[in-house]
Amino acid sequence: MLIVDDHPIFRDGMAQLLESVPGFEVVGEGASGEDAIRLVAELAPDVVLMDIGMPVMNGIEATRAVLQLRPGVRVLVLTMYEEPESVFAALRAGARGYLLKDANADDITRAIHAVARGDAIFGPAVAERLAGFFRQGTADRPPAPFPELTARETEVLDLISRGMTNQEMAAHLGVSLKTVQNHVSNVLAKLHVVDRTQAAIRAREAGLG
């Protein structure tokens, strides 16, 4: 098993938890999407626990690249993002499961066993969000201006187009500065723009801001 997350304390705690479970072996740890690709090539793990919000290459892009490299690897996303758009993006990339980081140890080990068997699995909170999404229906919704962005990334792009700094966005959204920086990096990468000015122009052209 390979653990990929840019928070070392979380990685260490997860490794200790999994090493205590009979039949589980943690063969490596990575801190970025690039690490995931390199370590999957070197170690050939059966299962990858993948975070989404990592700098430069996020977990969605890394999942897609890992499965192109080794299609037999099972990816279980373990993240704090619970928006349906993030779940759909992970599934389109090839992930077999999606859990939130506040899942308990039993749910995590159960999910790992499930994806290792080839099953698809969602945590209870994620399943409830998806059910709510489908209950509301999407037929009458206008198409999203940037479907490649998650709901939170679209919100960050909107704030960029309004001229907010990273510090102002962190205060507005109630998240850490590092989280905002990760979102901004993801937005720039997904829109294929080099700076915030170009991102803001794209956003305004699409009606944001």
C-alpha positions as CSV (number, residue, x, y, z in Angstrom):
1,M,0.0,0.0,0.0
2,L,1.2,3.5,-0.9
3,I,0.1,6.7,1.1
4,V,0.2,10.0,-0.8
5,D,-0.6,13.1,1.1
6,D,1.3,16.4,1.5
7,H,0.7,16.5,5.3
8,P,3.5,14.5,7.0
9,I,1.6,14.2,10.3
10,F,-1.4,12.7,8.5
11,R,0.8,10.3,6.5
12,D,2.6,9.1,9.7
13,G,-0.6,8.6,11.5
14,M,-2.2,6.7,8.6
15,A,0.9,4.5,8.2
16,Q,0.9,3.6,11.9
17,L,-2.8,2.7,11.7
18,L,-2.5,0.6,8.6
19,E,0.7,-1.2,9.8
20,S,-1.3,-2.4,12.8
21,V,-3.9,-4.1,10.6
22,P,-3.1,-7.8,9.8
23,G,-2.5,-8.3,6.1
24,F,-1.7,-4.6,5.4
25,E,1.8,-3.4,4.5
26,V,2.7,0.2,3.8
27,V,5.4,0.0,1.1
28,G,5.9,3.8,0.7
29,E,4.8,7.3,1.3
30,G,4.7,10.3,-1.0
31,A,3.9,14.0,-0.6
32,S,2.8,15.0,-4.1
33,G,1.2,13.8,-7.3
34,E,4.7,13.5,-8.8
35,D,5.7,11.2,-5.9
36,A,2.7,9.0,-6.5
37,I,3.7,8.4,-10.1
38,R,7.3,7.7,-9.3
39,L,6.6,5.4,-6.3
40,V,3.9,3.5,-8.1
41,A,6.4,2.8,-10.9
42,E,9.1,1.7,-8.4
43,L,7.0,-0.2,-5.8
44,A,4.0,-1.4,-7.7
45,P,1.6,-1.2,-4.7
46,D,-1.8,-2.9,-4.8
47,V,-3.6,0.1,-3.3
48,V,-2.9,3.8,-3.3
49,L,-4.4,6.1,-0.7
50,M,-4.5,9.4,-2.5
51,D,-5.2,12.9,-1.2
52,I,-6.7,15.5,-3.7
53,G,-5.4,18.9,-2.5
54,M,-1.7,18.7,-3.2
55,P,0.4,21.4,-4.9
56,V,1.6,21.3,-8.5
57,M,-0.1,18.0,-9.5
58,N,-3.3,17.3,-7.6
59,G,-4.6,13.9,-6.7
60,I,-7.1,13.7,-9.5
61,E,-4.4,14.3,-12.1
62,A,-2.1,11.9,-10.3
63,T,-4.8,9.2,-10.2
64,R,-5.2,9.4,-13.9
65,A,-1.4,9.2,-14.5
66,V,-0.9,6.4,-12.1
67,L,-3.6,4.3,-13.8
68,Q,-2.2,4.9,-17.2
69,L,1.1,3.7,-15.9
70,R,-0.3,0.7,-14.0
71,P,-3.9,0.0,-14.7
72,G,-4.2,-2.7,-12.1
73,V,-3.5,-0.4,-9.2
74,R,-6.6,0.5,-7.0
75,V,-6.8,4.1,-5.9
76,L,-8.8,5.1,-2.8
77,V,-9.2,8.8,-2.4
78,L,-8.9,10.0,1.2
79,T,-9.5,13.8,1.3
80,M,-11.3,16.6,3.0
81,Y,-13.2,17.6,-0.2
82,E,-16.8,16.4,-0.1
83,E,-18.3,18.3,-3.1
84,P,-20.0,16.0,-5.6
85,E,-17.9,17.6,-8.3
86,S,-14.7,16.4,-6.6
87,V,-16.2,12.9,-6.3
88,F,-17.2,12.7,-10.0
89,A,-13.7,14.0,-11.0
90,A,-12.0,11.3,-9.0
91,L,-14.2,8.6,-10.4
92,R,-13.6,9.8,-14.0
93,A,-9.9,9.7,-13.3
94,G,-10.3,6.0,-12.2
95,A,-10.5,6.0,-8.4
96,R,-12.3,3.1,-6.9
97,G,-13.3,4.7,-3.6
98,Y,-13.8,8.0,-2.0
99,L,-13.6,8.7,1.8
100,L,-13.3,11.9,3.9
101,K,-10.3,12.2,6.2
102,D,-12.6,12.2,9.3
103,A,-13.6,8.6,8.6
104,N,-13.0,6.3,11.4
105,A,-10.4,3.5,11.3
106,D,-12.9,0.8,10.7
107,D,-14.4,2.6,7.7
108,I,-10.9,3.2,6.2
109,T,-9.8,-0.5,6.6
110,R,-13.1,-1.7,5.2
111,A,-12.8,0.6,2.2
112,I,-9.2,-0.5,1.5
113,H,-10.4,-4.2,1.5
114,A,-13.2,-3.2,-0.8
115,V,-11.1,-1.4,-3.4
116,A,-8.5,-4.2,-3.2
117,R,-11.2,-6.6,-4.3
118,G,-12.1,-4.3,-7.1
119,D,-15.3,-2.9,-5.5
120,A,-16.3,0.7,-5.6
121,I,-17.0,2.3,-2.2
122,F,-18.0,5.7,-0.7
123,G,-17.9,6.9,2.8
124,P,-21.3,7.6,4.5
125,A,-20.9,11.4,4.4
126,V,-19.9,11.3,0.7
127,A,-22.8,9.0,-0.2
128,E,-25.2,11.3,1.5
129,R,-23.9,14.3,-0.4
130,L,-24.2,12.4,-3.7
131,A,-27.7,11.3,-2.8
132,G,-28.6,14.9,-2.1
133,F,-27.1,16.0,-5.4
134,F,-29.2,13.6,-7.4
135,R,-32.3,14.3,-5.4
136,Q,-32.1,18.0,-6.3
137,G,-31.7,17.0,-10.0
138,T,-29.4,18.6,-12.5
139,A,-31.6,18.8,-15.7
140,D,-32.5,22.5,-15.2
141,R,-29.1,23.6,-14.1
142,P,-27.1,25.7,-16.6
143,P,-23.7,24.2,-17.6
144,A,-20.9,25.1,-15.3
145,P,-18.5,27.7,-16.9
146,F,-15.5,25.6,-16.0
147,P,-16.5,22.0,-15.5
148,E,-13.0,20.9,-14.9
149,L,-13.0,22.9,-11.6
150,T,-14.5,21.7,-8.4
151,A,-17.1,23.8,-6.7
152,R,-14.6,25.2,-4.3
153,E,-12.1,25.9,-7.1
154,T,-14.8,27.8,-9.0
155,E,-15.5,29.8,-5.8
156,V,-11.8,30.6,-5.5
157,L,-11.6,31.6,-9.2
158,D,-14.6,33.9,-8.6
159,L,-12.7,35.6,-5.7
160,I,-9.6,35.9,-7.8
161,S,-11.6,37.7,-10.4
162,R,-12.8,40.1,-7.7
163,G,-9.2,41.0,-6.9
164,M,-8.9,39.3,-3.5
165,T,-5.5,38.3,-2.2
166,N,-4.8,34.8,-0.9
167,Q,-4.9,36.1,2.7
168,E,-8.3,37.7,2.1
169,M,-9.7,34.5,0.5
170,A,-8.5,32.5,3.4
171,A,-10.4,34.8,5.8
172,H,-13.5,34.8,3.6
173,L,-13.6,31.1,3.2
174,G,-12.6,30.2,6.7
175,V,-9.7,28.0,5.6
176,S,-5.9,28.1,6.0
177,L,-3.6,30.2,3.7
178,K,-2.0,26.9,2.5
179,T,-5.4,25.5,1.5
180,V,-6.1,28.7,-0.6
181,Q,-2.7,28.5,-2.2
182,N,-3.4,24.9,-3.2
183,H,-6.7,25.8,-4.7
184,V,-5.1,28.7,-6.6
185,S,-2.4,26.5,-8.0
186,N,-5.0,23.9,-9.1
187,V,-7.1,26.6,-10.8
188,L,-4.1,28.0,-12.7
189,A,-3.1,24.5,-13.8
190,K,-6.5,23.4,-14.9
191,L,-7.2,26.6,-16.8
192,H,-3.7,26.4,-18.4
193,V,-2.9,30.0,-17.5
194,V,0.3,31.3,-16.1
195,D,-0.9,33.8,-13.5
196,R,-3.8,35.2,-11.6
197,T,-4.4,38.0,-14.1
198,Q,-5.0,35.6,-16.9
199,A,-7.3,33.5,-14.6
200,A,-9.3,36.6,-13.7
201,I,-9.7,37.5,-17.4
202,R,-11.0,34.0,-18.2
203,A,-13.3,34.2,-15.2
204,R,-14.8,37.5,-16.1
205,E,-15.3,36.4,-19.7
206,A,-17.4,33.5,-18.3
207,G,-19.5,35.8,-16.2
208,L,-17.8,35.3,-12.8
209,G,-16.7,38.2,-10.6
